[in-house]
Amino acid sequence: MEMISSQISLGPLLYYWPRQTTLDFYEQVGRSPVDIVYLGETVCSRRHELRAADWLALAGELRAAGKAVILSSPTLVETSTEVAQIKRLVNQAEFMIEVGEVGAIRSLAGRPFVAGPHLNAYHGATLAWLAGQGAKRFVAPLELSQADLRTLLTERPAGLQAEVMVWGRMPLAFSARCFTARHFHLRKDECGFRCIDYPDGLALRTQEAGDFLAINGIQTQSAQCLDLLEQAGELHGMGVEVLRVSPQSRGTLDAVAALHQWRQGRAALPIPLPAGMRRCNGYWHGKAGIDWLGQEA
């Protein structure tokens, strides 16, 4: 049976994992069927388990393992530290960049890039503008329904690839405040790096004890794990070239393996989730994103 041409990508690590945990994870990624790997700190510039040189070293190792490597830029740029981080990314010429916010596009001066999921590309005119600036691929906004995504794909300019996140906690919003520090009554610049204690973010629950959101430093995420693995075939049929898995502490490479099995025409096994996490796919069906329409694995 002929393999399906869709590529599998691994999005940037959104959490603050210990150095050795991170290195061990990417060693496994190098042996996995992932085609594209996004690397770099996109949430908080204060995190320092891995420095810029470490990410570049990882990029070289993964490229040697046959992966296409893309360096991701910060999503919220407030300080000179984030500006310097973007300049370092722009100054290196070995790897393409995933742009996290619009300001970084100007620095690239027409160089090819990937437009990240937070650039608010909701219609064809925006995609045409991004392509005119050098975008070769865009990551679709996470809250698009199947119908809205189909419409957007018909409006995209020729030659612009589409990438859709299909598994992992959804990054929903960013703030100048650090929610994790605030939770522990700490100042943002004296946070004690408490994020490192929560490898999948810190879950929030309603007064009725229901799963609501997760906080990850300045980032707000879905409490549930997005799971569109069963929609891989439909996404492929719609013309989506790249399917993205977002790293979690458990199940990430199982999700990658499931997508690879689908590409080969084989049935995939149920994917384990991090402890206490449920699935969601509501946005895909045009409903509340927190909803799950399907059978629990």
N, C-alpha and C positions, 0 to 999 in steps of 0.2 A: 504494500500500500504506500502511495506517495505521501511524504510528510507535508503537513500544512506549513505554509511559509511564515506564519506569524512569529514574531520574535518575543522573547520573554525578557523583561527588564527587572532589575532590583533597584528600587528607589533609594534615596539617601537615608542613612540611619538617623532617625529623628530623636532618638533617646541618648542619654548620657550613660554609656556602658563603661565599665573598667577597661583599661587599655588591653589587657591580655584577653578579656572576653571578646573585645572588638576584633583583635588580630586573629583569634581562633575562628571567629565567625567568618571572616573574609577568606581564611584559608579553606574553609568548607565551600564557600561560594566559588572559589577558583576551580573546584572539582565538580561543581554542579552544572546542569545544562542551561544556566542563565546565559543570555547572549550579550546583554548590556548591563553595566553596573554604574550607578551614580554614587559618587563619593563626596564627602565633605560635611562640614558643620553648617547647617542651614537654620538652626533655631537660636542658639545662644553663643555669642563670641567669647564668653567667659569660660566655657568648657575647654579643658586643656589636657585631657588624657592623651589625645592625639593632637599634635601640632601640624602646621601646614606641610612641613617636610615629611611627616609620617604619612599623611594622606597621599602625597605625591609618590612616596615609596610604594604604598599599597597599590596605587594606580599602575605603576610600572610592573609590579608582580602580577596583577590581574590581567594586564594586557599581554604579558608573556604567557599567561594561561589561556589565551585565546579570546578574552573578553573585550568588547568595545567599552572603553571607560570614558565617562563624562564627569566633570567636576561641577558640583552644584554650588551656587552662590547663596548668600543669606537672603531670607525672605523679608525681614524687617530691618531696614538700615537706619540707625539712629545716631551712632557714634563714629568717631574717627577710626575705631578698631574695625568696624564693619566695612567702612570705606577702604581701609588698607587691605582688608581681606579680599575685596573685589579687585583691587589693583593687582594684588599678587596673582589672582586667577587670570586676569587679563594679560599680565606680563608673561606668563608661561604660554608657550605656543604648542605644546605637545598634545593637549587634550581639549576637546570641545567643552563648552560650558553650558550648563542648564541655568537659565536666568530666573532668579527668584522674585525680582522686582524690576519695574520698568526702567529705573534709573541706570541699571547696569548695562542696558542695551546700548546707550550712547558711548560708553567706554569701549565697547567692542568694535565700534567704527566699521560696521558692515561684515565683520567676521561671522562665520556660521555659528549658530547656537540652537539650543533647545529651549522653547518657551515653557516655563514651568506652570504648574496647575493654578497658581495664585495670580496670574496676570489678567484675569477676568476676560478671557476670550470667549464671548458668548455668541458672536455672530460673525458672518463672513467678512465684513469690512475690517474687523479687528484682526482676523487671520491674515487678510491681504496685507495689512500694514505690517504685521510681524514678519511675514515672508519678505516684504520689501526691505526690512531692516537686517535680514540675514537668517531668519528662522528656517530651519530645515525640518523641524518636528515640533508639534505642540502637545502638551499634556492637557487633556480635556478637564474643565472644571468638574469637581467631584459630585456636585449636586444635580448634574444634568440627568434628565430622564432618558429612557431609551428613545422616545419620540424626539426629544429636543436634540439629542446627540445625532440622530439620523439626519435631522434637518441641517445641523451644523456641518456635518460631513459633506453634504451636497453643496454647501456654500464655500468650502475651502478652496484656495487656489491650487492649481495643478502643481505637483511636486512637493507639497507640504504633507509630511507624514502625520498620522494621528497616534497618540498613545493614551491608553485608558487604564487607570488604576482598578484592579480587580480583587485585591485582597490586602487586608491590613486595616488598622485603625485609621479613620479619615482625619487628616489635619484640616480643621474647619476655620480657625481664626487665629489672629496674632494680636498681641497687645504690648504697649510699652511697659506695662507692669509684669512682674514675674509672679504668676499665680502660685507656683510651688513655694517660693519664699514667703509670700503673703500668708499662705496656709499655715506656715510654721512661725508666723509673727516675726519674720526676719526682713531686713532691708534687701533690696535687689542686689546691691553690690557687696553685701555681707551675708550671702545666702548659705554659706557652708557647703555649696554644691550638693544640696539635698536631692536633686534629680537622680543622682547616681544610685539612690536606694530604690528607685522605681523603674525597673527595666522596660515596662510597658506604660509608663505614665501613672499618675495618681488618680484612681477612680473617684468620681463624685456620685453621690446618691441623693435622691429626693427625700423629703420628709416621709414619704410613703415607702421608703426603702427600695425605690426603683433605680435601675441603672440610668444615668443621665448623660454625663460627659466624662472626659478624662482631662487632666491638666498635665502639661509637660513643659515646665518653665513658662515662657511667654506664650506658649501655644495651647489652644483649646482643641481637643480631639473628640471624636465620637467615642462613647463608652463601649460600643459594640465593634466588632471586626467586620468590615465590609467583606462580602463574599459574593463575587460575580463569576466564580470559576465555572459554574454551569452555563453561564452566558458566553463563554469563550467562543463557541462556534458562531453564535449570532453576531458577536462583535467582529469576528473575522469576516463574516458575510457582508457586514456593513462597510467594510473597507478599513477597519482599524488594523494598523500594521504592527503595533507594539502593545503588549499586555504587561502592566506593572504590578509587581508585588512589593509591598512596603514592609520593611523588616520589623518583626516582633520577636520576643524572646523564645517563642515556641511556635512551631508550625510553618515557619517561613520557607524553609527548603522543601518541606512537604508540599506546600502550595506550588512551588516551582516545579517539583517532580510531577504533580498532578497536571499542570499545564503541558509539560513535556510529553506525558502519556497521552494527553488529548491530541497533541500534534501528531503523534504516531498512530492515532486511531485506536488506542487502548483505553479501557475504562479506568478511571481514577479512583483511588481509595479516599475515604473521608479524611479530612484534614484536622489534626488536633489544634486547639486554640489555647492561648495562655490561660492560666487558671482563672476561673470566674468570669470569663468573657463570653458573650453571646455573639451571634451573627446578625448582620443587617443587610438589607438590599432595597430598602424602601424608595430611595431616590430613583433607582432604575425603573420602578413601576409607577413613578409619578406620585408617590405618597410620602409621608414623613420619613426622613432618612433613617430614623431609629427602628423602623418596622422590619420584620423578617417575613417574607412571603415564600414559603417553601417548607420542606421537611427538615427538622433538626437532625444533624448527623450524629 
